[in-house]
Structures are given as structure tokens and as C-alpha cells.
Amino acid sequence: MTSNQTVVDPNRLYSIAEATVVAGCSRETIRLKIQNKKLIAARIGGGPWRITGESLLNLIAPFLTIQSAVPTPRELNRRACNLLRP
């Protein structure tokens, strides 16, 4: 995992703002995911929404799989250098 990726703790609760950073989408998208039961979330005492880390991980898991399969710029550079060697 690279340093610019956020580590999601499945046992933690996340705010909508934190979820937008992790998922890379808008606040409205997160709210729609909650409304459509794609994210497990609750409001405690009428306060702000809290999203479970586990449901957030389930939401982004397909993207993490794709992301790990795509070579990084550093890996592409290494491959190019290997191709250019005599």
C-alpha cells in the first residue's frame, strides 16, 4: 500500500467527510449509499451519521483489487528500463 492511500479500520466508525476521502466520492454519493443500504450507518442521538469501517471496506474492495493490479509509474519505469537494456 502506498503512502497516499488511507487505511480503513473495520472496527471504527467514520463520518461522512472521512468516508468521502476513503471512497473518493462526494458527500451526496455517500448519503445515497446509506439511503440505498449499500453502506451500514447510524445516527446516534440524532447526531451526525457514522459509517461502519467494515461496510466502507466492502464498498471499496473491488476498487482496491483493480488498483493493486495496475502498475505504478515506478513499476512502469522499471519495466521500460528492462526493455531498453541490451
C-alpha positions in Angstrom: 0.0 0.0 0.0 1.4 3.4 -0.9 1.7 6.3 1.5 -1.2 8.3 -0.1 -3.7 5.5 0.5 -5.9 5.6 3.5 -6.0 2.6 5.8 -9.6 1.7 6.8 -10.1 0.1 10.2 -13.1 -2.3 10.0 -13.8 -1.8 13.8 -14.0 2.0 13.6 -16.9 4.4 12.8 -16.4 7.0 10.1 -18.0 10.3 9.5 -19.4 11.2 6.1 -16.5 13.5 5.5 -14.0 10.8 6.3 -15.9 8.3 4.1 -15.7 10.7 1.1 -11.9 10.8 1.4 -11.6 7.0 1.7 -14.1 6.2 -1.1 -13.1 9.1 -3.3 -16.6 10.3 -4.0 -18.9 13.1 -2.9 -20.9 13.6 0.3 -24.1 13.1 -1.7 -22.9 9.8 -3.1 -22.1 8.6 0.5 -25.6 9.7 1.6 -27.2 7.9 -1.4 -25.2 4.7 -0.5 -26.5 5.0 3.1 -30.1 5.5 1.8 -29.8 2.6 -0.6 -28.4 0.3 2.2 -25.0 0.0 0.4 -23.3 1.4 3.5 -24.2 0.5 7.1 -24.6 3.7 9.0 -26.4 5.1 12.0 -27.2 8.4 13.7 -26.5 8.2 17.4 -28.8 10.5 19.5 -29.8 12.5 16.4 -26.1 13.4 15.7 -24.1 13.1 12.5 -24.1 9.8 10.5 -21.4 7.3 11.5 -20.5 4.6 8.9 -19.0 1.3 9.9 -15.5 0.7 8.7 -16.4 -2.8 7.6 -19.2 -1.6 5.2 -16.8 1.1 3.9 -14.2 -1.6 3.2 -16.9 -3.8 1.4 -17.8 -0.8 -0.7 -14.2 0.0 -1.9 -12.9 -3.6 -2.0 -13.5 -4.0 -5.8 -11.5 -0.8 -6.4 -8.6 -1.9 -4.3 -8.4 -5.1 -6.2 -8.3 -3.2 -9.5 -5.8 -0.6 -8.1 -3.4 -3.3 -7.0 -3.4 -4.8 -10.5 -2.5 -1.6 -12.2 1.3 -1.0 -12.2 2.6 2.1 -10.5 4.6 4.7 -12.5 7.7 3.4 -10.8 6.9 -0.1 -11.9 6.3 1.1 -15.5 9.6 2.9 -15.5 11.4 -0.2 -14.2 9.8 -2.3 -17.0 10.7 0.3 -19.6 14.3 0.3 -18.5 14.4 -3.5 -18.6 13.1 -3.4 -22.2 15.8 -0.9 -23.2 18.7 -2.9 -21.8 20.8 -4.7 -24.5 
